[in-house]
Amino acid sequence: MKHPKLLFNNRFTDELPADTETKNTRRQVLGACFSRVLPTEVARPQLIAWTHSLATELGFLDLDAQAPWLAEVVGGNRLLEGMDPFAMCYGGHQFGHWAGQLGDGRAINLGEVIGRSGQHWMLQLKGAGPTPYSRTADGLAVLRSSVREFLCSEAMFALGVPTTRALSLVLTGEQVVRDMFYDGNPRAEPGAVVCRVAPTFLRFGNYEIFASRGDVENLRRLVDFTIQTEFPELGEPCREVYGNWFAEVCRRTALMIVQWMRVGFVHGVMNTDNMSILGLTIDYGPYGWLESYDPQWTPNTTDAVGRRYCFGQQPQIALWNLVQLANTIWPLVEDKPMLESALAVYSRTYRDGYQQMMSQKLGLAEYRADLDESLISQLVEILQLVETDFLWFFRQLADVQLSWFEPHRATEIVAPHPTTLGNKVDVVGDANQQLPEQLLPAFYQPAELTSAAVKPIQEWLTNYRARLEIDSGSAQERKSRMNACNPKFVLRNYLAQQAIDAAEQGDYSQIATLQRVLQRPYDEHPGQENLAEKRPEWARNRAGCSMLSCSS
C-alpha cells in the first residue's frame, strides 16, 4: 500500500533561527532554537502498538498498520515528503538548580502535520538516536520506558488530563545497554522508539536558555512565535500581550495540576525542562500512580531523599517553575505587578479548581466553602490513618448504600462493639458494624483498622451524610457524578510492568489489552476487573512496580 501524503507545514523550522553547524556532534548551541538532525536508522523496525484514532486525525486514513513502510517511518528509517527533522535547544532547572543547556537529547521532531480538523501536530520520535544535545548519552530508548510512555500518554488523554499523545511504539531490533537504577549493574535491553504527538513540544526551558545567555533578541523571537502560533487569540505580541500570555500559561498549568491531583498521578521529575508551555503533561519518565494515599510519596528514586516532586508538592513546584518562567521573560515586560498578577492567576485557578474537583470526587452538586472546606480537609486526614488506596476509596464510596445515604432510613451510626486486643479492632467478624461494607476493599490491610482509626472515619462519614442530605439529590445521581470523576482503571505501575515483562518475551497482547481498557477508564469493563485491582503485595517493592529511576 502506498503511504498517504500528509500535509506538513513546518512553522518552527521555517520561522525560527537554526543552528548553523550541520554536523551531529555534541556541543553548546548558541543563538538557535534548534539543530537539524536525522534520526538514526535501526536494524529491524517492528510496529507493536498503534493509536488508530490519533492516526486518523493526522491523516493516516484507511491505514494498514502492518504495512512495512509504516514501521520504517515511525521507527526513524524513512522520511515522508515535507518532513524537516530537528532537535530543540533548551535549558532547565533540575531539582531546583540551573542545569545549563539540555535540549532534545534523544528526541527528534519529524515535522508539523496539519490534521483533519486543521490543528497543527508536531510528530516527535523519542529514542531515535543522538543529537547535538545528547551530551554523553546515546540518544536511544529501551522497550521498558517506551511501553510506559506509550500507554500512559494515551491513558492520561482518556482520563481527561491535558497531555501529549502517543501515536506508535516500534521495536528497533537492536539491544540498548541501560543501568536501570544507576547501581553499577547495566544490562542489554530491547530498543524501542515512541512517536509522540503534540501541538508543540515547547517547554519552559526553551525560553530559559536564551534568558540565561542574555540573548533577549532570540527570547523575544521565540515568545512572539509562540503567541502567534499557539495563542493567537491574545493578539499581536507586545508588552501587554506578553503579560496576558504568561497569565494564560499560569492558568493552563494550574488546570493540569488539578487533574493530576484528581487521578492520583505523580510526574516524578517536574524540572522546568519538563513543563509544557501549553500546560500539557510531557515527558513520561519515572512517573507513578498514587496507590496508598501518601502526600509524601514520590516514584522517582533520585527524589527519594528530598521528595521535592512528591504527590503533595506538585502544586507548589508548578508555581516555583512558573516563577522561573516569570524571571525568564522579565526583560520583555519589566513590570513586577504584571508578573505577580499572572502568578496570582495560577494560585487562584488551582485553589478554585481543586475545591471544585474534590467536591466532584465526593459526588456533591457544587462546592460550598462554608460546608466543604472542613469536610475535604478532614478527608485528607482520614485517608492517611491506615493504608488506603486512593482510587478505590472514592470508587467504593460511590457504592455505599447504607442508611447514612438514605434519609428515609437514616439512623445514627451503630456504635462499634469490637473485640479488642490492646488498641486493635477485630474487624474480620464484625466489619460491617465498623464501617460500610462497600468501603472495606479500599484498605490494604483491613485488620489494621484500630479503634483510633475507625472512629474518625465514622465521624467523617456522618458529616458526609449530612452534607449529601443538603444536596437533596438521589443516590444514583451522586454515584453517576462520582464515577464520572473517579476512574476505575489507571495505568498502575505493576500493570505496566507486567505488560513490559510479557513484551520482552515477545508477547504484546497485554499492551493491546491495556490500551483498549484504558481508552474508557470510567467504564466497568466486565471481565477485566483484574486490571482495576489494588497493588498486589508482591508488587510493593519490586523494581518497576514501586519507585523508578529517570532511566525508567
BAKOL-623332 format. One record per residue (C-alpha): x, y, z. Coordinates in pm, whole numbers, padded with zeros to 5 digits, always signed. Layout:
XYZ/...
***
This chain:
+00000+00000+00000/+00129+00343-00090/+00174+00568+00209/-00057+00870+00243/+00058+01218+00161/+00045+01402+00490/+00018+01779+00485/+00324+01933+00651/+00359+02298+00748/+00687+02335+00936/+00642+02672+01100/+00900+02608+01372/+01192+02544+01138/+01073+02796+00878/+01040+03093+01115/+01292+03045+01397/+01674+03064+01397/+01852+02738+01319/+02189+02609+01433/+02441+02697+01162/+02652+02389+01234/+02516+02090+01044/+02734+01815+01192/+02567+01596+01455/+02825+01644+01727/+02766+01716+02095/+02823+02084+02161/+02691+02407+02305/+02447+02557+02055/+02427+02937+02063/+02178+03175+01904/+01949+02900+01775/+01619+02740+01869/+01704+02406+01707/+01952+02195+01517/+01861+01996+01210/+01942+01629+01260/+01831+01299+01108/+01703+01002+01308/+01944+00711+01335/+01842+00415+01120/+01761+00098+01313/+01808-00266+01217/+01459-00416+01207/+01176-00175+01294/+00861-00357+01404/+00537-00176+01488/+00389-00335+01800/+00132-00072+01909/-00065+00196+01727/-00325+00461+01822/-00578+00441+01541/-00790+00742+01640/-00489+00972+01653/-00359+00834+01325/-00691+00917+01162/-00675+01277+01289/-00324+01313+01150/-00432+01194+00804/-00338+00827+00807/-00672+00728+00654/-00770+00362+00596/-00422+00266+00700/-00293-00088+00717/-00092-00070+01040/+00104-00377+00931/+00241-00209+00619/+00624-00239+00641/+00679+00121+00533/+00487+00249+00835/+00730+00095+01084/+01010+00244+00876/+00861+00594+00912/+00771+00590+01282/+01089+00397+01360/+01308+00668+01202/+01433+00486+00892/+01229+00672+00630/+01123+01035+00588/+00799+01134+00422/+00781+01426+00181/+00764+01751+00380/+00938+01627+00695/+01214+01854+00828/+01374+01672+01126/+01528+01870+01410/+01614+01867+01780/+01527+02163+02003/+01770+02361+02214/+01661+02434+02570/+01789+02453+02925/+01625+02397+03258/+01621+02396+03634/+01665+02040+03756/+01578+01969+04120/+01584+02342+04184/+01925+02415+04027/+02008+02567+03690/+02150+02289+03471/+02253+02492+03165/+02194+02364+02814/+01993+02042+02796/+01793+02009+02474/+01639+01715+02290/+01898+01455+02376/+01703+01157+02249/+01403+01315+02080/+01388+01421+01715/+01095+01617+01576/+00998+01496+01229/+00779+01791+01132/+00442+01959+01175/+00134+01794+01027/-00193+01976+00969/-00458+01735+01090/-00806+01675+00953/-00952+01930+01198/-00697+02195+01096/-00492+02154+01415/-00113+02157+01381/+00057+01850+01527/+00428+01802+01581/+00549+01445+01529/+00841+01353+01751/+01041+01032+01779/+01173+00951+02126/+01474+00720+02124/+01569+00799+01764/+01942+00843+01823/+02194+01107+01927/+02160+01480+01869/+02389+01776+01944/+02216+01784+02286/+02279+01420+02386/+02587+01507+02592/+02740+01171+02690/+02429+00962+02619/+02342+00751+02313/+02005+00909+02233/+01828+00573+02240/+01539+00431+02443/+01452+00086+02567/+01128-00109+02539/+01068-00078+02914/+01046+00301+02921/+00880+00319+02579/+00590+00095+02680/+00534+00314+02984/+00536+00633+02775/+00311+00496+02501/+00046+00357+02734/+00045+00640+02985/+00021+00919+02728/-00298+00773+02587/-00432+00669+02928/-00398+01027+03051/-00573+01157+02739/-00867+00925+02802/-00879+01035+03167/-00927+01395+03053/-00583+01512+03168/-00403+01762+02939/-00121+01564+02781/+00099+01496+02484/-00018+01194+02282/+00146+00875+02157/+00095+00751+01801/+00309+00440+01787/+00551+00205+01957/+00823+00043+01749/+01082-00220+01835/+01418-00141+01674/+01555-00495+01655/+01863-00379+01846/+01984-00402+02204/+02045-00098+02422/+02252-00110+02741/+02098+00058+03044/+02173+00070+03417/+01813+00089+03538/+01887+00201+03895/+02232+00353+03837/+02377+00093+04074/+02655-00045+03856/+02450-00330+03708/+02390-00242+03342/+02222-00490+03110/+02123-00510+02745/+01754-00446+02680/+01538-00435+02364/+01550-00096+02196/+01232+00092+02103/+01104+00421+01961/+00782+00605+02052/+00626+00857+01817/+00490+01134+02036/+00241+01395+01915/+00153+01743+02045/+00068+02085+01901/+00417+02184+02017/+00681+02039+02245/+00797+02382+02361/+00871+02386+02733/+00976+02645+02989/+01340+02559+02927/+01324+02671+02563/+01285+03028+02686/+01514+02994+02986/+01817+02907+02775/+01805+03242+02594/+01750+03443+02912/+02040+03264+03082/+02267+03372+02798/+02139+03729+02783/+02005+03666+02431/+01698+03887+02457/+01656+03914+02080/+01602+03542+02032/+01400+03519+02352/+01163+03777+02205/+01151+03594+01871/+01057+03269+02039/+00792+03427+02262/+00643+03614+01966/+00636+03293+01761/+00469+03105+02046/+00197+03366+02086/+00132+03391+01713/+00110+03016+01657/-00026+02872+01983/-00205+03168+02147/-00328+03378+01850/-00643+03481+02038/-00424+03707+02256/-00343+03940+01967/-00018+04069+01821/+00280+04039+02057/+00356+04346+02266/+00440+04415+02627/+00079+04386+02746/+00022+04069+02544/+00337+03915+02694/+00178+03959+03036/-00153+03813+02918/+00032+03521+02760/+00216+03445+03082/-00112+03461+03275/-00263+03209+03033/+00035+02977+03075/-00019+03002+03451/-00388+02922+03414/-00331+02619+03193/-00059+02487+03421/-00291+02512+03721/-00567+02324+03540/-00321+02047+03450/-00204+02008+03810/-00564+01990+03934/-00619+01697+03701/-00301+01523+03819/-00427+01552+04177/-00770+01426+04079/-00649+01095+03937/-00351+01047+04170/-00080+01097+03907/+00274+01179+04023/+00503+01306+03748/+00822+01238+03941/+01054+01487+03772/+00896+01832+03741/+01207+02011+03618/+01141+02326+03417/+01255+02147+03102/+00966+01905+03161/+00699+02176+03182/+00498+02230+02863/+00424+02587+02761/+00073+02465+02669/+00004+02315+03011/+00031+01957+02885/+00174+01661+03072/+00505+01597+02900/+00796+01354+02937/+00670+01034+03099/+00976+00911+03286/+00973+00792+03649/+00604+00869+03695/+00371+00674+03920/+00013+00644+04036/-00075+00714+04395/-00190+00384+04541/-00155+00403+04918/-00260+00762+04988/+00058+00937+05099/+00117+01303+05004/+00493+01246+05055/+00516+00962+04803/+00745+01004+04503/+00800+00743+04231/+01148+00876+04149/+01446+00707+04318/+01652+01023+04258/+01394+01215+04460/+01373+00964+04746/+01561+01181+04997/+01436+01532+04926/+01091+01435+04791/+01082+01762+04602/+00848+01615+04342/+00623+01407+04568/+00246+01400+04516/+00161+01668+04769/+00431+01906+04648/+00323+01915+04283/+00106+02230+04311/+00387+02423+04485/+00654+02302+04242/+00445+02408+03944/+00426+02758+04094/+00803+02758+04159/+00860+02666+03795/+00630+02945+03681/+00831+03191+03889/+01139+03083+03693/+00949+03149+03371/+00850+03491+03505/+01216+03568+03571/+01293+03449+03219/+01055+03690+03043/+01135+03983+03272/+01343+04157+03002/+01035+04162+02778/+00793+04315+03032/+00993+04473+03317/+00670+04501+03513/+00667+04327+03851/+00295+04385+03926/+00204+04237+03587/+00401+03920+03653/+00277+03892+04010/-00079+03930+03886/-00023+03643+03642/+00122+03422+03916/-00185+03502+04124/-00391+03359+03837/-00215+03028+03895/-00286+03027+04267/-00648+03128+04224/-00713+02886+03939/-00556+02598+04128/-00744+02675+04450/-01081+02704+04280/-01014+02407+04056/-00902+02186+04342/-01205+02270+04552/-01445+02203+04268/-01261+01884+04174/-01274+01745+04527/-01645+01820+04553/-01694+01630+04227/-01495+01335+04360/-01739+01326+04652/-02042+01349+04425/-02154+01689+04552/-02365+01905+04324/-02144+02207+04392/-01866+02325+04621/-01978+02527+04922/-01689+02672+05118/-01886+02704+05441/-01962+02332+05439/-01696+02164+05230/-01363+02315+05329/-01353+02125+05656/-01510+01813+05500/-01230+01792+05244/-00950+01869+05490/-01083+01600+05726/-01100+01353+05438/-00734+01409+05354/-00650+01329+05716/-00853+01008+05741/-00709+00874+05416/-00374+00861+05596/-00490+00684+05913/-00446+00338+05760/-00309+00230+05423/-00588+00337+05189/-00597+00302+04812/-00663+00649+04671/-00865+00541+04368/-01054+00257+04531/-01168+00472+04822/-01368+00708+04601/-01489+00439+04363/-01609+00226+04655/-01757+00525+04835/-01986+00574+04537/-02133+00226+04601/-02207+00273+04969/-02583+00237+05011/-02621+00214+05387/-02865+00415+05596/-02648+00721+05620/-02704+00784+05248/-03078+00721+05252/-03260+00988+05453/-03582+00786+05478/-03386+00511+05654/-03137+00733+05830/-03036+00629+06177/-02741+00705+06396/-02429+00515+06300/-02417+00199+06504/-02159+00237+06776/-01880-00016+06726/-01859-00316+06955/-01520-00455+06861/-01327-00734+07011/-01014-00554+07119/-00658-00667+07163/-00483-00363+07302/-00597-00094+07061/-00657-00337+06774/-01004-00382+06630/-01113-00726+06516/-01299-00626+06202/-01290-00970+06045/-01604-01098+06209/-01784-00769+06262/-01657-00548+05980/-01989-00408+05863/-02061-00275+06211/-01740-00073+06200/-01751+00084+05854/-01964+00048+05542/-01911-00295+05396/-01851-00150+05050/-01567+00067+05180/-01353-00211+05328/-01190-00317+04996/-01026+00027+04978/-00798-00060+05270/-00484-00261+05201/-00478-00415+05549/-00833-00409+05697/-00706-00593+06005/-00502-00284+06088/-00812-00069+06138/-00776+00032+06501/-01029+00197+06726/-00834+00520+06684/-00867+00494+06304/-01225+00372+06282/-01376+00647+06497/-01262+00947+06286/-01363+00764+05967/-01708+00709+06114/-01727+01074+06216/-01631+01183+05867/-01896+00955+05714/-02153+01112+05945/-02054+01460+05825/-02054+01339+05465/-02407+01201+05505/-02525+01534+05644/-02366+01717+05353/-02533+01488+05099/-02872+01548+05258/-02828+01921+05197/-02774+01846+04827/-03105+01652+04826/-03001+01457+04516/-03058+01086+04470/-02802+00818+04547/-02785+00731+04176/-02712+01092+04082/-02433+01102+04338/-02287+00775+04211/-02300+00893+03850/-02117+01214+03937/-01853+01026+04134/-01790+00759+03873/-01755+01023+03604/-01479+01187+03808/-01310+00889+03976/-01161+00643+03727/-01181+00270+03782/-00883+00194+03558/-00545+00369+03552/-00201+00251+03442/-00079+00135+03782/+00293+00066+03776/+00252-00305+03837/+00021-00334+03534/+00274-00156+03316/+00550-00380+03445/+00352-00695+03369/+00298-00572+03014/+00670-00493+02987/+00770-00837+03114/+00547-01003+02855/+00663-00772+02574/+01028-00850+02645/+00934-01214+02579/+00766-01124+02251/+00407-01115+02381/+00244-00778+02307/-00112-00881+02392/-00107-00718+02735/-00010-00385+02579/-00311-00414+02347/-00545-00510+02631/-00433-00222+02850/-00456+00019+02559/-00815-00090+02490/-00936-00079+02852/-00761+00247+02936/-00936+00420+02646/-01252+00411+02865/-01120+00435+03221/-01451+00528+03386/-01646+00231+03249/-01687-00105+03419/-01535-00338+03152/-01689-00669+03265/-01433-00946+03255/-01141-00704+03300/-01187-00638+03671/-00837-00771+03738/-00696-00459+03569/-00862-00241+03832/-00725-00427+04132/-00523-00257+04402/-00147-00305+04400/-00078-00668+04498/+00160-00733+04783/+00423-00885+04553/+00448-00551+04371/+00502-00338+04682/+00881-00322+04647/+00950-00489+04315/+01161-00296+04062/+00938-00115+03815/+00629-00157+04032/+00707+00094+04305/+00982+00352+04257/+01171+00401+03932/+01474+00592+03811/+01497+00850+03535/+01616+00559+03320/+01271+00407+03358/
***
